[in-house]
Amino acid sequence: MSKFIVVCNGPSLKEIDFNHFEGNTILTSNRAYLSFNDFPDGIHHIHIVVNKLVAEQFSDDLEALNCDVYTLKRYRSFFKDDTRVKFLDELPGAGFSDNMDDGVFVGATVTYPMIQIAASMGAKDINIVGLDHSFPVSDQPHKTLDGLKKDVNHYLPNYFPKGIAWQAPDLLESELNYALASLFLAKKGVTIRNYSKASELSIFPKYKYSSKDGFTDSKLEDGTISLSEIAKEYNLTNQGRMPMLGHLLVSRNFKKLAPFLATAFLLASVYFGYVSLYVPLTLSILLLPLVASKLVSWVRAFRRRNRVELFFSIIALYLYS
């Protein structure tokens, strides 16, 4: 019987024999196409990208793929007019969609829409590999970072190499995504199995994968959803998700600019002989781009916080109602 296999890109994917994909529906994402030549021929293959940095930097690669490729409608401008890439609506707020014609909830990880698309295609069992749920090198969630000389976060050392922009993961919101997927699909009679050997995620039940037998029915560990543990982690990391207004200017960038701004202020004061209206006006103009950038970042963080709290509320309804 054909399986639905969601292929994540953690280092443990190196332990998977791709020949076990044969005859199954395979969902891949982002730069996994670097390994497509190693995939067997007899698969139904779907590739998904929902991250702007990936869609923008690698649109030519995505258009050249010989499989069904899905991304978001808001990235349409990155692709050619006659592209074969298919575009999905992004549903607002928090939730889970099992009808991709309506759209998908993006959440904080591409794995989340991958699971939604598998459910939309009628999957009764969704098998996941490469979901390590850990990043040795990272930063504040959603922060744009430069690639690594040797990428230790993914299964290929050239996955996000130096000079390529990528986004730091949000493992906490990802856990909320996975918790809602598990609860929603359980009510539909759909099971999710995690075959990732090195996975630090406990939400999905873990099953044994072997190089000889492939995806077995041998359960290693039950899945657990602890909203209190996720909430505890949320309280510890919330400062990075929604910085207080007082943090908007007291940042590393502002500290770098402060000596230059102080010098400009001093020179202007000497030139005019007193602190006239021109000085605060000049400072306001100098500060405007920085303040605007910080305000945009704050608004985005505020929206993420709202989405996270919506996920908390929906999951709580599933667990306690």
Backbone hydrogen bonds, N-H to C=O, Kabsch-Sander energy under -0.5 kcal/mol:
donor,donor_aa,acceptor,acceptor_aa,energy
4,F,125,D,-0.8
5,I,3,K,-0.6
5,I,25,T,-2.9
6,V,4,F,-0.5
6,V,127,N,-3.2
7,V,5,I,-0.7
7,V,27,L,-3.1
8,C,6,V,-0.8
8,C,129,V,-3.2
10,G,130,G,-2.2
13,L,10,G,-2.1
14,K,11,P,-1.8
15,E,12,S,-1.9
16,I,13,L,-1.8
18,F,16,I,-0.8
20,H,17,D,-2.3
21,F,18,F,-2.1
22,E,19,N,-1.2
23,G,42,G,-4.3
24,N,21,F,-1.9
25,T,3,K,-2.9
26,I,24,N,-0.6
26,I,44,H,-2.9
27,L,5,I,-2.8
28,T,26,I,-0.6
28,T,46,I,-2.7
30,N,48,I,-1.6
32,A,29,S,-2.2
33,Y,30,N,-0.5
34,L,31,R,-1.8
35,S,32,A,-2.4
36,F,33,Y,-1.3
38,D,35,S,-2.2
39,F,36,F,-1.5
43,I,41,D,-2.2
44,H,24,N,-2.1
45,H,43,I,-0.7
46,I,26,I,-2.8
47,H,68,D,-3.3
48,I,28,T,-2.2
49,V,70,Y,-2.3
55,A,51,N,-2.4
56,E,52,K,-2.9
57,Q,53,L,-2.2
58,F,54,V,-2.2
62,L,58,F,-2.2
63,E,59,S,-2.2
64,A,60,D,-1.1
65,L,62,L,-1.1
67,C,65,L,-0.9
68,D,45,H,-1.5
70,Y,47,H,-2.9
71,T,86,K,-2.2
73,K,88,L,-2.6
75,Y,72,L,-1.9
76,R,73,K,-1.8
78,F,75,Y,-1.9
79,F,76,R,-1.7
83,T,80,K,-1.4
86,K,69,V,-3.1
88,L,71,T,-3.1
91,L,89,D,-0.7
91,L,104,V,-2.7
102,D,99,N,-1.7
103,G,99,N,-0.9
104,V,89,D,-2.2
106,V,104,V,-0.6
109,T,106,V,-0.7
112,Y,109,T,-1.4
114,M,110,V,-1.8
115,I,111,T,-2.2
116,Q,112,Y,-1.9
117,I,113,P,-2.6
118,A,114,M,-2.2
119,A,115,I,-2.3
120,S,116,Q,-2.3
121,M,117,I,-1.5
122,G,119,A,-1.5
123,A,118,A,-2.1
126,I,191,T,-2.8
127,N,4,F,-2.9
127,N,125,D,-0.6
128,I,193,R,-3.0
129,V,6,V,-2.3
132,D,130,G,-1.4
138,S,136,P,-0.5
142,H,168,A,-2.5
143,K,140,Q,-2.2
145,L,166,W,-3.7
147,G,164,I,-1.2
148,L,160,F,-2.0
151,D,157,P,-2.7
152,V,150,K,-0.7
155,Y,9,N,-1.6
159,Y,156,L,-1.6
162,K,148,L,-0.7
164,I,161,P,-1.9
166,W,145,L,-2.4
168,A,143,K,-3.0
170,D,108,A,-0.5
171,L,169,P,-0.6
174,S,170,D,-2.0
175,E,171,L,-1.9
176,L,172,L,-1.7
177,N,173,E,-2.4
178,Y,174,S,-2.7
179,A,175,E,-2.5
180,L,176,L,-2.3
181,A,177,N,-2.4
182,S,178,Y,-2.6
183,L,179,A,-2.3
184,F,180,L,-3.0
185,L,181,A,-2.5
186,A,182,S,-1.7
187,K,183,L,-1.3
188,K,184,F,-0.6
188,K,185,L,-0.6
189,G,186,A,-1.2
190,V,185,L,-3.0
191,T,124,K,-2.2
193,R,126,I,-3.0
194,N,205,P,-2.9
195,Y,128,I,-3.2
195,Y,193,R,-0.7
197,K,195,Y,-0.6
199,S,196,S,-1.3
200,E,132,D,-2.4
206,K,221,E,-2.3
207,Y,194,N,-2.3
208,K,218,S,-2.4
210,S,214,G,-2.0
214,G,210,S,-2.6
216,T,208,K,-1.9
216,T,214,G,-0.9
219,K,217,D,-0.8
220,L,206,K,-3.2
221,E,206,K,-1.6
224,T,202,S,-2.6
226,S,224,T,-0.5
227,L,225,I,-0.6
230,I,226,S,-2.0
231,A,227,L,-2.6
232,K,228,S,-2.0
233,E,229,E,-2.0
234,Y,230,I,-2.3
235,N,231,A,-2.3
236,L,232,K,-1.4
237,T,233,E,-1.7
238,N,234,Y,-1.1
240,G,237,T,-1.1
241,R,237,T,-0.6
241,R,238,N,-1.0
242,M,238,N,-2.2
247,H,244,M,-2.1
248,L,245,L,-1.6
250,V,246,G,-0.6
251,S,249,L,-2.3
255,K,251,S,-2.4
256,K,252,R,-1.7
257,L,253,N,-1.7
258,A,254,F,-2.0
261,L,257,L,-2.5
262,A,258,A,-2.7
263,T,259,P,-2.2
264,A,260,F,-2.5
265,F,261,L,-2.4
266,L,262,A,-2.4
267,L,263,T,-2.8
268,A,264,A,-2.2
269,S,265,F,-2.1
270,V,266,L,-2.4
271,Y,267,L,-2.6
272,F,268,A,-2.5
273,G,269,S,-1.6
276,S,274,Y,-1.5
279,V,276,S,-0.7
281,L,277,L,-1.6
282,T,278,Y,-2.8
283,L,279,V,-2.7
284,S,280,P,-2.4
285,I,281,L,-2.1
286,L,282,T,-2.3
287,L,283,L,-2.4
288,L,284,S,-1.5
291,V,287,L,-2.8
292,A,288,L,-2.9
293,S,289,P,-2.4
294,K,290,L,-2.4
295,L,291,V,-2.5
296,V,292,A,-2.3
297,S,293,S,-2.2
298,W,294,K,-2.4
299,V,295,L,-2.7
300,R,296,V,-2.4
301,A,297,S,-2.4
302,F,298,W,-2.7
303,R,299,V,-2.3
304,R,300,R,-2.2
305,R,301,A,-2.4
306,N,302,F,-2.2
307,R,303,R,-2.2
308,V,304,R,-2.7
309,E,305,R,-2.4
310,L,306,N,-1.9
311,F,307,R,-2.2
312,F,308,V,-2.2
313,S,309,E,-2.1
314,I,310,L,-2.6
315,I,311,F,-2.6
316,A,312,F,-2.3
317,L,313,S,-1.8
318,Y,314,I,-1.9
319,L,315,I,-2.5
320,Y,316,A,-2.7
321,S,317,L,-1.6
